[in-house]
Amino acid sequence: MNIASLSRIHIDNVRNLQQVKIDTLRKVNVFYGPNGSGKTSILEAIHLLGMARSFRGSIKSLITHGQSQTTVFGELQPGSLPLGIQRELTGDVTLKLGGRPVRTVAAMAEQLPIQVINADSFDLLTGSPSARRQYLDWGVFHVEHRFFDQWQRFQRGIKQRNMLLRRGKLSPEELAVWTRELAACGEIITTYRRAYFELLEPRFQAIIAQLAPSLAGLELRFRQGWDKQLSYIRALENSEPSDREQCYTHVGPQRADIRVLIGGHLAADTLSRGQQKLVVCGLKLAQGQLLTEKGRGRCTYLVDDLPSELDQQHCRLVCEQLAGMKAQVFITCVDSEDVAAVWPVADGDEFTMFHVEHGGVSAVEAR
Ligand SMILES: Nc1ncnc2c1ncn2[C@@H]1O[C@H](COP(=O)(O)OP(=O)(O)OP(=O)(O)O)[C@@H](O)[C@H]1O
């Protein structure tokens, strides 16, 4: 089982981090410092290593102004596995794992499964269904290795079918070929998604009961993207007239969603910002827990500005959950005590703090 844990990270040219070397990473890494000092940029660099992209903005905006490329190097323990990425303004990407070039980001993501909790994570509740599909598919991808091929097959299929629909004047046989193709992989994707969701939901409920007992009554509902009484092929056949009329495929996994409800209302319309953040944390923590239970390793958590929106008691509860997962975490905050004061004391040996200022990072004496 991959129990990825970064022991070192070297960052070149990520925003205001021109050359940063951190060789003393531990399980819990807290980066504190004033606004604009570069804390989030450290999380971005780690994200780049696992996902080959930033979680905010384009690569162009991430590369230090005046530079043409960014490089991030990391070392995973145990086994001292080196991991490297170079991205250039031209769009070129070089990925290396164990000193050898790799072609797909998936290979990196498998080594370093990353979960981000930041201000954009609210999209999980308040954003469009695509944010929730991405969330769901992240989990299915990591737990069910056959998913990715089928997902790619579906993406190709729907592109072809929509192209045909746009072309107009198509014969029923031509369309039927792609309808059958889509139906086949669409059913498989949905089976994987549903199976994953059914494992995820009870874990989420258990975590949220700890994080926010007052939110008992939260419900997660999986929507597959077409009438659940119908097979996908039948749903596609039924929607063919409107597909032809409007030139795109109306039903299918591309419309799947997870509804988050409380007392029958959408959580996004009902919960306070702090409560929403707790739900988001619950969703992300549940995925990490499931990943580990499935023997697929541990998530690396990147938590940007943990204290924002949360009172100290809830901050403490989130930290307790993170500590319980035994995952490696990277947390940013403004004041040194924001996290140190609430992280479980028993984790002392695993806990380290870094002060970030003007793009420089320095380790701080253990608490
Ligand atoms: N491409 C770039 N090149 C150089 N500097 C940049 C670039 N993009 C952003 N910056 C600067 O780098 C810094 C990035 O800061 P970052 O967002 O990591 O700050 P932070 O410590 O997380 O701040 P906050 O507490 O306000 O969230 C900012 O000062 C920003 O102005």
PDBQT file of the ligand as one rigid body, heavy atoms in Angstrom, charges set to zero:
ROOT
HETATM    1  N1  LIG A 401       3.477  34.888 -11.023  1.00  0.00    +0.000 N 
HETATM    2  C1  LIG A 401       3.891  35.541  -9.934  1.00  0.00    +0.000 A 
HETATM    3  N2  LIG A 401       5.175  35.945  -9.845  1.00  0.00    +0.000 NA
HETATM    4  C2  LIG A 401       5.640  36.581  -8.746  1.00  0.00    +0.000 A 
HETATM    5  N3  LIG A 401       4.869  36.844  -7.666  1.00  0.00    +0.000 NA
HETATM    6  C3  LIG A 401       3.585  36.455  -7.715  1.00  0.00    +0.000 A 
HETATM    7  C4  LIG A 401       3.033  35.792  -8.838  1.00  0.00    +0.000 A 
HETATM    8  N4  LIG A 401       1.727  35.537  -8.599  1.00  0.00    +0.000 NA
HETATM    9  C5  LIG A 401       1.491  36.023  -7.368  1.00  0.00    +0.000 A 
HETATM   10  N5  LIG A 401       2.589  36.574  -6.829  1.00  0.00    +0.000 N 
HETATM   11  C6  LIG A 401       2.774  37.146  -5.497  1.00  0.00    +0.000 C 
HETATM   12  O1  LIG A 401       3.190  36.047  -4.693  1.00  0.00    +0.000 OA
HETATM   13  C7  LIG A 401       2.552  36.084  -3.449  1.00  0.00    +0.000 C 
HETATM   14  C8  LIG A 401       1.706  34.829  -3.373  1.00  0.00    +0.000 C 
HETATM   15  O2  LIG A 401       1.209  34.773  -2.167  1.00  0.00    +0.000 OA
HETATM   16  P1  LIG A 401       0.230  33.633  -1.654  1.00  0.00    +0.000 P 
HETATM   17  O3  LIG A 401      -1.066  33.703  -2.353  1.00  0.00    +0.000 OA
HETATM   18  O4  LIG A 401       0.960  32.362  -1.620  1.00  0.00    +0.000 OA
HETATM   19  O5  LIG A 401       0.092  34.304  -0.239  1.00  0.00    +0.000 OA
HETATM   20  P2  LIG A 401      -0.451  33.784   1.145  1.00  0.00    +0.000 P 
HETATM   21  O6  LIG A 401       0.688  33.806   2.073  1.00  0.00    +0.000 OA
HETATM   22  O7  LIG A 401      -1.206  32.533   0.973  1.00  0.00    +0.000 OA
HETATM   23  O8  LIG A 401      -1.402  35.005   1.457  1.00  0.00    +0.000 OA
HETATM   24  P3  LIG A 401      -2.859  35.137   2.118  1.00  0.00    +0.000 P 
HETATM   25  O9  LIG A 401      -2.661  34.999   3.589  1.00  0.00    +0.000 OA
HETATM   26  O10 LIG A 401      -3.197  36.552   1.732  1.00  0.00    +0.000 OA
HETATM   27  O11 LIG A 401      -3.723  34.119   1.481  1.00  0.00    +0.000 OA
HETATM   28  C9  LIG A 401       1.745  37.356  -3.396  1.00  0.00    +0.000 C 
HETATM   29  O12 LIG A 401       2.501  38.356  -2.753  1.00  0.00    +0.000 OA
HETATM   30  C10 LIG A 401       1.522  37.691  -4.855  1.00  0.00    +0.000 C 
HETATM   31  O13 LIG A 401       1.389  39.062  -5.096  1.00  0.00    +0.000 OA
ENDROOT
TORSDOF 0
